[in-house]
Amino acid sequence: MRILLLGANGFIGGYLMANLRSRGHEVIAAVRDPERLAGAAKPAAIRVDLNNDVTPEAWMPRLAGIDAVVNCAGVLQGTQRDRIEAIHAAGPIALFQACERAGVKRVVQISAVSAVREAGTAYATSKLEADEWLRSSKLSWTIVRPSLVYAAGAYGGTALFRAIAALPFAVPLPGDGEQPFQPVHVDDVCAVVAKAVETDALLGKTVDPVGPGVVTLREVLADLRRWMGLGEARFVKVPMALVRFGARLGDWFGGPANTTAIRQLEFGNVSDSAAFRAASGIEARGWREGLDAQPAQWQDRWHARLYFVRPLLRVALGVLWLASAVIGSLALESAAQLMAVQLRISASITFGTLAAACVVDFVIGLLVLTRWRPGLMGVVQVAMVLGYTAAISVLMPATWVDPFGAVLKNIVILPAILALAALEQDR
């Protein structure tokens, strides 16, 4: 079959693309940036953007020759770049309407087990809106609502859990740690999707791929720590009020630890495993069985341990640029006079130069903290540090032997900038 796969660059989407291709299907990846689609064999891809593709007319040309559509695009929380209502509801509904017109044979919607109105999040209600529209349509549809999905790789919630489990000294535990999960391996999710695409067994059904048993957050973290070979977990309970405050900071700075994630965590991620088995005929593997089938490698430990280094580097560099701007502006006049004397030039020139540098530093600090185009900001920061260092070296070479290491610090700052630029690239 010729399958259009939305969200192929995501965590679940990447595994789905590999699985469907291995079964002989021709998969067309519908992604925002085809140039960055992972795959050594250069899989076929088209450019889509669910933020903007919200009419059936936008999708009709893309459905020519398509037999089935699988939608696994999604974001946990909306941003200025990603409008959650468009990505989860308006865009997919427009796609489904186009599928009706084009006569597409099958549509599989990847939703979430917590996509219910009672969850009270924009994530849940927007997913539910698309689910309900699809149920009322004339399409041959299947809705797949997995619980926490895990695999050899990690992204989003699973990456966060690994990072928490890998912390030294003690593992922070939100509340009492009894929040329930039924983790499901990505291979089992792929098996459900393949069955929905290839057979009539799941037509018109909503299936919840979940593991056979319920595990608590405490157990998830303890198991992940042992899986990574880091020994037994020593837990420290963190009051939920403090967790929610941290989540609000996450809303501002970005990342998976945000208010939506915490509300979904508190709501729960469980369903009836017997009903899933009866509906799908698939026996999902257990949580620990799935972990042990894919032994942790050194890159798993590296990723988990570096996970929280990334926001620390971001904050440190952002504050460094902001502090440089603020401190420089407070001492602007005296610094300009001193520099004018040292360089034997007009004080107005040095004042204007230093004032401009303060403005640039302040803007850089804000953009670093808000994660605006981190790759580009890495280049800008390196260029600025090298420029400052070169100018100081030529105009005031004595600063290299300053007892406080005013210029020597740049030798450390440069690799820190490069490290952050590399770590900020999620995909």
N, C-alpha and C positions, 0 to 999 in steps of 0.2 A: 504493500500500500504506500501511497504518497502522503506523508503526514506533515502538517504544519505544526511546529512545536514552539509555543511562546514561552519565554523565560529560559531558553536553552543555556544561557550563560550563568544561570543560578545554581545553587547547591543541588536541589532535586533535579532540575532541568538537565544538568550535565550528565548525571547518571541515567536519566531517561533516554537521552539522545544516544548514549553508548548502547544501552540495552535494546532499544528499538532497531538500531542499525544492525546489531548483531543478529537480530531475528529476520533480517533480510528486507526491512522496510527502507524506503527512501525518505529520509528526514530532512525537512527544510527548517532550519533554525530561524525563528523570527525574534531578532534581538535589536537592542538600541544601537549597538556598535559592532557590526559584523567583522570589522578588522581585528577586534579583540576577542573573537570567539575562540575558545580553547579547542584544540584538536590538531594533532599532527597531520591528519589526512585532509585538512582544509575542508571541513564539511560545508555543504551548501547553506547559504544564509541570505536573508533579506533584512532590510532595515525597517524597523517599526518603532513607534513610540506611543505607548498607551496613554500618555499624558495628552497627546494631540489627536490620535487616531480614534475619534469618538463618534464617527458616523459610519453606517454600513457602506457608503460609497468609498470610504477610504480603504475598506478591506476587500471589496469585490475583485479588483485586479489581482490581489495576492492569493485568491482562492482558486484560480484557474488550474484545473487538473489535480486539485487536492481531494483526497478521499476521506481524510480524518483530520481533526484538529484536537490538539492537546494543549490546554492552557495551564501552565504552572508559574505564570508571572505573579509576583507579589512583593509587597514591602510591609514590614511590621508597623512602621509609623511614617506618616507623611512628612515631607520636607518641602522647602520652596521649590526644589527640583522635581520631587516626586509627589504628585497629588494623589492621595490614597483613594479618593472617590473615583478618580478617572482610571487609575491602574486596576482597581479591583471590580469596579462596577460599570462605569460609562463605556470604557474601552472594550471590555469583554462582551457586554451586552450588544454593542454595535457589531462586534465580530460574530456573535451568535445570530443576529438578524441577517447579516450577510451570508452566513452559512445556510440559513433557511432559503434565501433567494437563489444561492448557487447550487443547492442540492447536495451539500456535503453529507456524506453517509454517517459519519460518527463524530461526536464531540465529547471529549473527556475534560472535565473541569476539576483541577486540583484545588481543593478548598482547605479547611482545617476543622478538626474535631471540635474546636472551641468557637467556630463561626456560628454562634447563636446570639439572639438578641440579648439574652440575660447576661452575657459577658460584659456588655456596656462599653465596648471600645469601638473606635472608628474602624479598626482592623476587622473586627468580627462582623459589624453591621454592613460594611461595604462588601465583604466576601459573601455574606448572606444574601444581599441584594442580587448579585449575579447568580447565585445558586437558585434563588426563587424564580428568577426570570427563566432560567434554563428549564426548570421543572415544568413551567407552564407552556413551554414552546412545543413545536411539532417535530423537533429534532430527535434523532436517536442518541440519547445522552446517557452519560454516567457521571456521577459526582463522587469524587474520591476525597475523603476528609481524614487525613492521617493525624496521629498524635505527634509527639516529638520524634522527628526523623533523625536517625544517626547513621554514620557510615565510617569508612576508613578516613575520609576527609572530615572537615568540620567547618561550619559557617554559622553565623548568627548565634542562636541560643546554645547549640552544642559547643561552639568554640568558647563561649563565655563560661559554660560549666566546666570545661577542661581547664580553662585558665584559673578559675576559682579553686578547683581541686588541686592545682599544681602550686599554689602559693606556699611559701616557706613558713615554718613555725606553727601556723594554725590556719584552718579553713573556715572562713566566715560563713555562717548558716543563717539565711533569712528567716526570721521568726523561729518557729519550732522545727522547721525543716520537714514537716509532714505533708507538704504540698504533693498531690498525687500525679503520677505520670504512667503512661503505658508506652514506653519507647518502642518504635517500630523501625526495623532495619530498612534502608533504602531499597535493597533488593526485593523485599516483600512489596513495597510500594510499586516498584517497577513491574513486578509480576501482575499486580492488580490492573495497572494501566494497560499492559500488553493484552490481558484477557478481555478488557473492555473494548480494545481496538479490534481484536482479531475474532471475537466470538459474540454471540447474542446473549450470553449468560448474564451479563450485568446491565443490559439495556433498561433504561428507565429506573435505575436503582441508585440509591445513595449508600455507599459503603464506607465504613470507618476502619481503615487499617490501623490496628493497635496490637501491641504485644500481648502475650497470653496472661501476663500477670501485672498487677499494679506495684510500682516501686515509688518510694518517696524521694523527695529532693535530697534528703540526707543520704539515702542509699545510692542515688545516682552519683553524687559527689565522691562518696567513699569508694565506690566501684571504679570510677574513672581514675582516682588517685592510685589505686592498686594496679589498674590496667597499665598505667604509665610507668609502673615500677618505682613509685615514690613512697611506698610504705603505707602504713595506716594513717587515717585522717584524725587529727585532733581538732575538734570543732569548737568554735566560739560563736554563740548565738548573737545575732544582731537584731535589735528591735525593728519591727516592720516600719515604724515611723521614720527611723533613720534610713532604712532601705528606700522608702518612698522619696525622702529628701535627696538621696543620691541619684535616684531615677530622674528627678526633675533636673538635676545637673546634667544628666545624660541627654535629656531632651535638648539642652542648649549646645552641648559640645559634640553630640552625635554618638553613635554606637548602639549596640544591642541592649545595654542596660538603661532602659527608658521607662516612662510611666506606662506605656502600653504593655511592655514585656512584664512588668510587675503585676499589672491588673490581670493579664492573661494567666500568669503564674498562680495568682491567688484563686482564680476561677477554677482552675483544674484542666487537665488534658486527658480525660479518660472516656472510654466507651465500652460497649459490650463485646468482648473478644469472641464469645461463642456466636453471636450474631454475625460478626465479620467472617468467621470461619464458615458458617452455614451459607452465607450469601455468596462468598467468593470461592469457596472450596480450597482456600489457601491456609496452610498452617504456619502462622507467623512464628519466627524463632524468638526465643526468650532474650531478654536484655543482656544478661551475662554471657549467654551462649553466643550472641552476636558479637559482643566485644572480643571474646576469646578467639573467635574465628579470624580475627584480623589483629595480630599482635602489634602493640605500639612500637613505632620506630623512633629514631633520634629526632626526626623532624617534628613528630607529634609533641615531644617534650619541649623542643625549642619553641614551637609555635605557642604552646600553652604558657611557657615562662616569659616569652616576649610580649604576650598579649597586653598586659598592663603597663609594659614599658612604653608602648606607643603613646597612650594619653599622657603619661608623665613627661615624655620628650616634647610632646606638642605643647603642653602647658609651660614647661620650662623655657622652651624657645620663644613661645608667644610672649610670656612675661618678660623675658630678656629684652626683646625688641621694644615692648611697651615701656619698660623701665628706662631703657636707654633714651627713648624719646622724652619721657617726662623729666628725668634728671637733667638731660641736656637742655631742655627748655627752661628749667628753673635757673640754670647757671649760664644761660645763653649769652648775656651781655658781657660778663666777666671772661668767659671762655673765648668769645670773639675778640676781645681786647688783647688777651694774652696771645692768641694765635696771630693776630695782626702784628704784634711786636716781634714774635719769633720769626715770622715769615717776611716781615718788612713790607707789608701790603696794607691797603686801606681796611679799616675796621668794618666799613659797610659791606665790603666783599665777604669777609669772614663771617659777619653776622648773617648775611643772606644765605651763605653756603651752609652754615650750621643749622639755621632755621629750616631750610629745605630738607636737610638730613633728618631732623627731628620728625618732620611730617611724614617722610618716607618710612622711617622706623616705626612710627605709630601705626600706619596703614598696614605694614607688613605684619606687625604683631596681631592686629585684629584678624587679618586674613588667615594667619596660621592657626589661631585659636578656633576659628569657625570652619576650618577645613575647606577653604575655598581653593579648588584646583590644586591639590597638594603637590602634584608633580611639577607644575609650573612654579609654585611658590618655593619649592626646593631649589630650582634653578635660580630664581630671583635672589634667594637668601645667599646662596654660594657666591653669586656675582657681587652682591653688596659687600659681603665679608672680604672677598678678595680685593674688591675695589678700595674699601677702607684701609685694608692692610697695605696695599701697594702705595696708596697716597701717603699714609703715615710713614711708611718706610723711606719714601723719597723726601718728604718735607720735614719729618721729625724723627730721624733714625734712632735718636737716643731713647725713644720710648721702648725699644726692644729690650733694654736693660733696666727698665722700670722695676723696682723691687716688688711691686704688686702684680707684675705680669700682665699689664693692661693689653698688650698686643699678643703676648704668648698664648693667652686664653683662646685666641682664634684658631690655634692648632687643634684644640679640643672641640670647639664649636663646629668646625667644618664637617668632621665625621658624624657629629650628632645630627646635623642637618641632613646629610646623606642617608643616615639610618632612618630618620623619620620619613623622608621622601619614599624610601623603599617600603616601610611598614604601612604607610597610609594607603597603598594600592591594594584594596580588597580583592579586586578582580582584574 
